[in-house]
Structures are given as C-alpha cells and as structure tokens.
Amino acid sequence: MGNNCVILVAEDNPADTILLKRALSGAKIRLPAIFFDDGQQIIDYLKQYRPTAKLEKENSPALIMVDLAMPKVGGLEVLAWVRQQPDLSQLPVIVFSGLNRPIDISRAYALGADLFLIKTADPNQWTTVLQRVAEIYHLLEPDSSSASPPIAEVTKQVVDEGGR
C-alpha cells in the first residue's frame, strides 16, 4: 500500500465524527482520513479516483468506512456502488451503525461488506477495534504493533456492548 493512500470515512453525526477521529489517531494508523458527512460525497470522491498505470496515486483510497444511515445516500448504497465498480470492488469497506439490527448486518454482508461494526460511545473500544482493523489491512505506523485481542473477539465485545 502506497504512502499516498487515505482512509475515506462517511459519518453524518458530528459527535461520532469527533469520536472516530480520536480513535483513528489513538490506533496509530499511518494514513490520513478524509471525512465526509454523506455517502454521496464518498461516491463523488471515488468517481474522480481511477487507478492508473502508476501504483501510487495521490489520495487513493485504502479503506472505506461508512455509517449505515445517512441523509441522501447511506452506507449500504455506497457499499453496493463500490462493489459494482470493477476498479474499486476490491477495496475494503467497513459499515457501522448505532443500531444492532440483524437485518442490517445481514444486508451489509450480502452486499460485500468486509466488516460490520456497532457504534460505541467508548473511545477506547473504537481505538481497539480500529487498531485491529489497521493491523489486518497493514495501516499501522511503524513500531505500533501490539498484542491486541483477535478482531472477532473485539468486534463481538463491541457488538455485545452496543446492543445494551
């Protein structure tokens, strides 16, 4: 993954955006994140990005994180659009939601989500989960690897606590 890559995040709630920014920073992720407040904005951004013969293009997406429910275009619509684009379909997409609804989780995975997360108000939980995500996708700063629990364990914990 090139040094010019970015993480794209769509979240319409300003408080959740602040929480995610803090968690991404705390997770020691080496890539900058570009935040959007609607799914349509991510689609518009991705339409202007098209891979070229160069392997590294400035601000090319390495990971997409989308809130399930947003005005105009929601996370599932973004996910479906990304999966239909031949040159973008392999990008990892994480969908997250404040609701623990099995139908939403099933739909996200059926559309090709790589991971579905339940939002938490605990910044430490977000940081732990995002650090594991960063380890999986090799997005960590050098020397920031740690003995984190497996992602399934962390995700289950966030899901369990998010559903209370």
C-alpha positions as CSV (number, residue, x, y, z in Angstrom):
1,M,0.0,0.0,0.0
2,G,1.4,3.3,-1.0
3,N,2.3,6.2,1.2
4,N,-0.2,8.4,-0.7
5,C,-3.2,6.4,0.4
6,V,-6.1,7.6,2.6
7,I,-9.0,6.3,4.6
8,L,-12.4,7.5,3.5
9,V,-15.0,7.9,6.2
10,A,-18.7,8.9,5.8
11,E,-20.4,9.9,9.1
12,D,-23.2,12.4,9.4
13,N,-23.2,12.8,13.2
14,P,-20.6,15.5,14.3
15,A,-20.1,13.9,17.7
16,D,-19.4,10.5,16.1
17,T,-17.0,12.1,13.7
18,I,-15.0,13.5,16.6
19,L,-15.0,10.1,18.3
20,L,-13.8,8.4,15.1
21,K,-11.1,11.0,14.5
22,R,-9.8,10.4,18.1
23,A,-10.0,6.7,17.7
24,L,-8.1,6.7,14.4
25,S,-5.4,8.8,15.9
26,G,-5.2,6.6,19.0
27,A,-5.0,3.5,16.9
28,K,-1.7,4.8,15.4
29,I,-3.0,4.5,11.9
30,R,-0.4,5.9,9.5
31,L,-2.8,7.1,6.8
32,P,-4.7,10.3,6.9
33,A,-8.5,10.0,6.9
34,I,-10.8,12.2,4.8
35,F,-14.2,12.7,6.4
36,F,-17.5,13.2,4.5
37,D,-20.9,13.8,6.0
38,D,-22.8,11.9,3.4
39,G,-22.4,8.8,1.3
40,Q,-22.9,10.7,-1.9
41,Q,-19.8,12.7,-1.2
42,I,-17.7,9.5,-1.0
43,I,-19.2,8.3,-4.3
44,D,-18.3,11.7,-5.9
45,Y,-14.8,11.4,-4.5
46,L,-14.4,7.9,-5.8
47,K,-15.7,8.8,-9.2
48,Q,-12.7,11.2,-9.6
49,Y,-10.3,8.5,-8.4
50,R,-9.4,5.9,-11.1
51,P,-6.3,3.8,-10.8
52,T,-3.7,4.4,-13.5
53,A,-0.6,2.5,-14.5
54,K,1.1,4.1,-11.5
55,L,0.6,2.0,-8.4
56,E,0.5,5.1,-6.2
57,K,-1.8,7.9,-6.9
58,E,-2.3,10.8,-4.5
59,N,-5.1,10.3,-2.1
60,S,-6.0,6.9,-3.4
61,P,-8.4,5.0,-1.1
62,A,-7.0,2.2,1.1
63,L,-10.1,1.7,3.2
64,I,-13.7,2.9,3.3
65,M,-15.7,3.3,6.4
66,V,-19.4,4.3,6.1
67,D,-22.2,4.9,8.5
68,L,-25.2,2.8,7.7
69,A,-27.8,5.5,8.0
70,M,-27.1,8.9,6.5
71,P,-29.1,11.5,4.6
72,K,-29.2,11.3,0.8
73,V,-27.0,8.2,0.3
74,G,-26.5,5.7,3.1
75,G,-23.7,3.2,3.8
76,L,-25.4,0.3,2.1
77,E,-25.8,2.3,-1.1
78,V,-22.2,3.3,-1.0
79,L,-21.1,-0.3,-0.5
80,A,-23.3,-1.5,-3.4
81,W,-21.9,1.2,-5.7
82,V,-18.3,0.4,-4.7
83,R,-18.8,-3.3,-5.3
84,Q,-20.2,-2.6,-8.8
85,Q,-17.1,-0.7,-9.9
86,P,-14.5,-3.1,-11.4
87,D,-11.6,-0.9,-10.4
88,L,-12.8,-0.3,-6.9
89,S,-14.6,-3.5,-6.0
90,Q,-11.7,-5.0,-4.0
91,L,-11.4,-2.0,-1.7
92,P,-12.1,-3.0,1.9
93,V,-15.4,-1.5,3.1
94,I,-16.5,-1.3,6.7
95,V,-20.1,-0.5,7.6
96,F,-21.0,0.8,11.0
97,S,-24.3,1.6,12.8
98,G,-25.6,2.8,16.1
99,L,-28.3,0.1,15.9
100,N,-27.7,-3.6,16.4
101,R,-30.2,-4.9,13.8
102,P,-29.6,-8.3,12.4
103,I,-31.3,-7.4,9.1
104,D,-28.9,-4.5,8.5
105,I,-25.9,-6.7,9.4
106,S,-27.1,-9.4,7.0
107,R,-27.7,-6.9,4.2
108,A,-24.3,-5.4,4.6
109,Y,-22.5,-8.7,4.4
110,A,-24.7,-9.8,1.5
111,L,-23.6,-6.7,-0.4
112,G,-20.0,-7.4,0.3
113,A,-19.0,-5.6,3.5
114,D,-15.7,-6.7,4.9
115,L,-16.8,-5.9,8.4
116,F,-19.9,-4.5,10.2
117,L,-19.4,-2.6,13.5
118,I,-21.8,-1.4,16.1
119,K,-21.0,2.1,17.2
120,T,-19.9,2.7,20.7
121,A,-19.6,5.8,22.7
122,D,-16.4,4.5,24.3
123,P,-13.4,5.9,22.5
124,N,-11.2,3.2,23.9
125,Q,-13.3,0.5,22.3
126,W,-13.2,2.3,19.0
127,T,-9.5,2.7,19.2
128,T,-9.0,-1.0,20.0
129,V,-11.3,-2.1,17.1
130,L,-9.7,0.3,14.7
131,Q,-6.2,-0.8,15.7
132,R,-7.1,-4.4,14.9
133,V,-8.6,-3.2,11.5
134,A,-5.4,-1.4,10.8
135,E,-3.3,-4.5,11.6
136,I,-5.4,-6.5,9.2
137,Y,-5.0,-4.0,6.4
138,H,-1.4,-3.0,7.2
139,L,-2.3,0.6,8.1
140,L,-0.3,1.0,11.3
141,E,2.5,3.3,11.8
142,P,5.9,1.6,12.1
143,D,6.6,0.2,15.6
144,S,3.0,0.5,16.7
145,S,2.0,-3.2,16.6
146,S,0.8,-4.5,19.9
147,A,-0.6,-7.7,21.4
148,S,-4.3,-6.9,20.7
149,P,-7.0,-9.5,21.0
150,P,-8.2,-11.1,17.8
151,I,-10.6,-8.9,15.7
152,A,-13.5,-11.3,16.2
153,E,-13.1,-11.0,20.0
154,V,-13.1,-7.2,19.9
155,T,-15.9,-7.0,17.4
156,K,-18.1,-9.3,19.5
157,Q,-17.4,-7.2,22.5
158,V,-18.4,-4.0,20.7
159,V,-21.5,-5.7,19.3
160,D,-22.4,-7.1,22.7
161,E,-22.0,-3.8,24.5
162,G,-23.5,-1.8,21.6
163,G,-26.7,-3.8,21.9
164,R,-27.4,-3.0,25.5
